[in-house]
Amino acid sequence: MKLVASGERFRVIDDFLPSDQLDEVRSLMQQRQFEKVSSIVYPEGDGDALRSRGALLRQDAVALSTDAQEPNKLPSAYQAVLRELHSHSDMFGMPGEDWSVIGFSFWQYPAGSRLGWHNDVAAGRQGEFVFFLHEEWKASWSGELLILDADPADIDVDDADLTPLEVVEVKASLAPHCLTAIVPKPNRLVLVKEGTIHCIQRVDHTAGEILRQTMTGFVAANAPELWHKSASSKVDRLASLLGSN
């Protein structure tokens, strides 16, 4: 594991998991059922992606809904993700105080799909992570995670008659900052601060049948009502809270 890049609003960690844990999380992903979902950013132009049902973990490593065979016993790969999130309190805040849960899903982007400019702002979110799980990726297949490493509040635009998503794209277009392109290298973990403007570049047709595969999740503040519901309703409630996308 090594930190290979960082900025004001993101960090990139390569070789995140040892091979046995990486195989474990890939196996967990393959066991999931995926559904085709339309983009919530630009459904007409982004193309469809595939998303698994969400899962919910507490920051103290208690499983509310996971793939584990035993109650409250987390797969080691999930534990590794939680430990890493704990170690970046300067980005996400203090676990147990500023955030208490993570909600995540597995995502697959086929050739021709993308996700337009957005900033994932939602009540309770402290940030997000993207963990690339495909077994191979060539740079020519594109699918980069593009990040605007600047505070959106510092970029002034005339937002009259613009939707929130249009404002985000205008800010990305007019910002005096260079965009950071993060290639979706296998076993690469990307941490992103809440509210950061970003997008997923369209996966090139030369990727063929290879899917851009990720475990993507959000770090969120506590939602006390979750702990008094069934496991399935907890997941659905957090997915609604986080707007998992």
C-alpha positions as CSV (number, residue, x, y, z in Angstrom):
1,M,0.0,0.0,0.0
2,K,1.4,3.4,-0.9
3,L,0.1,6.9,-1.3
4,V,0.9,7.9,-4.9
5,A,-1.0,11.2,-5.3
6,S,-2.8,13.8,-3.2
7,G,-4.3,17.2,-3.4
8,E,-6.5,19.5,-1.4
9,R,-9.6,17.3,-2.0
10,F,-8.4,13.8,-2.9
11,R,-5.9,11.0,-2.2
12,V,-4.8,8.1,-4.3
13,I,-3.5,4.9,-2.7
14,D,-2.1,2.1,-4.9
15,D,-1.7,-1.6,-4.1
16,F,-4.3,-1.1,-1.4
17,L,-5.1,-4.7,-0.6
18,P,-2.9,-7.8,-0.5
19,S,-3.8,-10.4,-3.1
20,D,-5.8,-12.6,-0.8
21,Q,-8.0,-9.7,0.3
22,L,-8.3,-8.4,-3.2
23,D,-9.5,-11.8,-4.4
24,E,-12.0,-11.9,-1.5
25,V,-13.6,-8.6,-2.4
26,R,-13.7,-9.5,-6.0
27,S,-15.5,-12.7,-5.1
28,L,-18.0,-10.8,-3.0
29,M,-18.7,-8.6,-5.9
30,Q,-19.2,-11.5,-8.3
31,Q,-21.8,-13.0,-5.8
32,R,-23.9,-9.8,-6.0
33,Q,-26.8,-9.4,-8.4
34,F,-26.6,-6.3,-10.6
35,E,-29.3,-4.1,-12.1
36,K,-29.1,-1.7,-15.0
37,V,-29.5,1.9,-13.8
38,S,-29.8,5.1,-15.7
39,S,-27.5,8.0,-14.9
40,I,-28.9,10.5,-12.4
41,V,-26.7,13.2,-14.0
42,Y,-27.3,13.1,-17.7
43,P,-29.4,10.0,-18.5
44,E,-29.7,10.9,-22.2
45,G,-25.9,11.1,-22.7
46,D,-24.2,9.1,-20.0
47,G,-25.5,5.7,-20.8
48,D,-26.5,3.0,-18.4
49,A,-24.3,1.4,-15.6
50,L,-24.8,-1.7,-13.5
51,R,-25.2,-1.4,-9.7
52,S,-25.5,-4.0,-6.9
53,R,-27.7,-3.7,-3.9
54,G,-26.2,-1.4,-1.3
55,A,-24.6,-2.5,2.0
56,L,-24.2,-0.6,5.3
57,L,-21.4,-0.7,7.8
58,R,-20.9,1.2,11.1
59,Q,-17.6,2.9,11.7
60,D,-17.0,0.6,14.7
61,A,-16.9,-2.4,12.4
62,V,-20.4,-3.7,13.2
63,A,-22.2,-5.1,10.2
64,L,-25.7,-4.0,9.7
65,S,-25.9,-5.7,6.3
66,T,-23.0,-7.4,4.6
67,D,-21.9,-10.5,2.7
68,A,-20.5,-12.1,5.9
69,Q,-21.7,-15.6,6.8
70,E,-21.7,-14.8,10.5
71,P,-23.5,-11.9,12.1
72,N,-21.3,-9.0,12.8
73,K,-18.2,-10.7,11.3
74,L,-16.9,-8.5,8.5
75,P,-14.9,-9.8,5.5
76,S,-11.3,-8.8,6.0
77,A,-11.4,-6.6,2.8
78,Y,-14.3,-4.5,4.3
79,Q,-12.3,-4.2,7.6
80,A,-9.4,-2.9,5.6
81,V,-11.5,-0.2,4.0
82,L,-12.9,0.9,7.4
83,R,-9.4,1.1,8.9
84,E,-8.2,3.2,6.0
85,L,-11.2,5.6,6.3
86,H,-10.4,5.9,10.0
87,S,-6.9,7.0,9.3
88,H,-8.0,10.1,7.2
89,S,-9.8,12.1,9.9
90,D,-8.3,15.3,8.4
91,M,-10.4,14.6,5.3
92,F,-13.5,13.0,6.6
93,G,-13.6,14.0,10.3
94,M,-13.4,11.9,13.4
95,P,-15.1,8.5,13.2
96,G,-17.8,8.2,15.8
97,E,-18.2,12.0,16.0
98,D,-18.3,13.4,12.5
99,W,-19.2,10.2,10.7
100,S,-20.6,6.9,11.9
101,V,-21.5,4.8,8.9
102,I,-20.4,4.0,5.3
103,G,-22.9,2.9,2.7
104,F,-21.5,1.3,-0.5
105,S,-22.4,-0.5,-3.7
106,F,-20.5,-2.3,-6.4
107,W,-20.6,-0.6,-9.8
108,Q,-19.9,-1.7,-13.3
109,Y,-19.5,0.6,-16.3
110,P,-19.5,-1.0,-19.7
111,A,-17.9,0.4,-22.9
112,G,-19.8,3.6,-24.0
113,S,-20.9,4.7,-20.5
114,R,-19.8,7.6,-18.4
115,L,-21.0,9.7,-15.5
116,G,-21.2,13.5,-16.1
117,W,-20.0,16.3,-13.9
118,H,-21.5,16.2,-10.4
119,N,-20.5,16.8,-6.7
120,D,-22.4,14.2,-4.7
121,V,-23.6,16.7,-2.2
122,A,-26.2,15.3,0.2
123,A,-27.2,15.7,3.9
124,G,-24.8,14.0,6.2
125,R,-22.1,13.1,3.7
126,Q,-18.5,13.7,4.7
127,G,-16.9,12.2,1.6
128,E,-16.6,9.2,-0.6
129,F,-14.2,6.5,-1.8
130,V,-13.8,4.6,-5.0
131,F,-11.9,1.3,-5.1
132,F,-11.1,-0.2,-8.5
133,L,-11.7,-3.9,-8.7
134,H,-11.4,-5.0,-12.4
135,E,-8.4,-7.3,-13.0
136,E,-6.9,-5.3,-15.8
137,W,-7.2,-1.8,-17.3
138,K,-5.4,-0.1,-20.2
139,A,-5.1,3.6,-20.2
140,S,-6.5,3.8,-23.7
141,W,-9.8,2.4,-22.4
142,S,-10.3,5.8,-20.7
143,G,-12.9,5.7,-17.8
144,E,-10.7,8.0,-15.8
145,L,-12.0,9.6,-12.6
146,L,-11.6,13.4,-13.3
147,I,-11.4,15.6,-10.2
148,L,-11.5,19.4,-9.9
149,D,-9.1,19.9,-7.0
150,A,-10.6,23.2,-5.8
151,D,-13.2,24.3,-3.4
152,P,-16.4,24.8,-5.5
153,A,-17.3,27.8,-3.3
154,D,-14.2,29.6,-4.5
155,I,-15.3,29.4,-8.2
156,D,-17.8,32.2,-9.0
157,V,-20.2,31.7,-11.9
158,D,-23.4,33.4,-13.0
159,D,-25.9,30.7,-11.9
160,A,-29.0,32.5,-13.1
161,D,-31.4,30.1,-14.9
162,L,-29.0,27.2,-14.3
163,T,-29.9,23.9,-12.7
164,P,-27.5,22.7,-9.8
165,L,-25.9,20.2,-12.2
166,E,-25.4,22.9,-14.9
167,V,-23.8,25.1,-12.2
168,V,-21.4,22.2,-11.4
169,E,-20.4,21.7,-15.1
170,V,-19.9,25.5,-15.6
171,K,-17.6,25.6,-12.6
172,A,-15.6,22.7,-14.0
173,S,-15.4,24.4,-17.3
174,L,-14.4,27.9,-16.0
175,A,-12.2,27.0,-13.0
176,P,-8.6,28.3,-13.3
177,H,-7.4,24.9,-11.9
178,C,-6.1,22.0,-14.0
179,L,-8.2,18.9,-13.7
180,T,-6.7,15.7,-12.2
181,A,-7.2,12.5,-14.2
182,I,-7.0,9.3,-12.2
183,V,-6.6,6.2,-14.3
184,P,-8.8,3.3,-13.0
185,K,-5.8,1.1,-12.1
186,P,-6.7,-2.2,-10.5
187,N,-6.4,-2.3,-6.7
188,R,-6.3,1.5,-6.5
189,L,-8.3,3.3,-3.8
190,V,-9.3,7.0,-4.2
191,L,-10.6,9.1,-1.3
192,V,-12.6,12.2,-2.2
193,K,-13.6,15.0,0.1
194,E,-17.3,15.9,0.3
195,G,-18.6,18.3,-2.3
196,T,-15.7,17.8,-4.7
197,I,-16.6,18.3,-8.4
198,H,-15.8,15.2,-10.4
199,C,-16.9,13.0,-13.3
200,I,-16.2,9.6,-14.9
201,Q,-14.9,9.7,-18.4
202,R,-16.6,7.6,-21.0
203,V,-15.3,4.0,-21.2
204,D,-13.8,3.6,-24.7
205,H,-15.3,1.1,-27.1
206,T,-11.9,-0.6,-27.3
207,A,-12.5,-2.0,-23.8
208,G,-14.8,-4.5,-25.4
209,E,-16.4,-6.7,-22.8
210,I,-14.2,-5.5,-20.0
211,L,-16.2,-3.7,-17.3
212,R,-14.9,-0.8,-15.2
213,Q,-15.7,-2.3,-11.8
214,T,-15.6,-0.5,-8.5
215,M,-16.7,-0.6,-4.8
216,T,-18.0,2.9,-4.3
217,G,-19.2,4.3,-1.0
218,F,-20.0,7.3,1.1
219,V,-18.9,8.3,4.6
220,A,-21.9,9.6,6.4
221,A,-22.9,11.2,9.7
222,N,-25.0,9.2,12.1
223,A,-28.7,8.5,11.4
224,P,-29.9,7.2,14.8
225,E,-33.2,5.9,13.4
226,L,-31.3,3.3,11.3
227,W,-30.4,1.2,14.4
228,H,-34.0,0.5,15.2
229,K,-35.0,-0.9,11.8
230,S,-34.6,-4.3,10.1
231,A,-31.3,-4.9,8.3
232,S,-32.9,-4.5,4.8
233,S,-34.8,-1.3,5.7
234,K,-31.5,0.1,7.2
235,V,-29.8,-0.4,3.9
236,D,-32.7,1.1,2.0
237,R,-32.9,4.1,4.4
238,L,-29.1,4.8,4.1
239,A,-29.3,4.5,0.3
240,S,-31.9,7.1,0.4
241,L,-29.9,9.3,2.8
242,L,-26.8,9.0,0.7
243,G,-28.4,9.0,-2.7
244,S,-26.0,6.2,-3.7
245,N,-24.9,6.8,-7.2
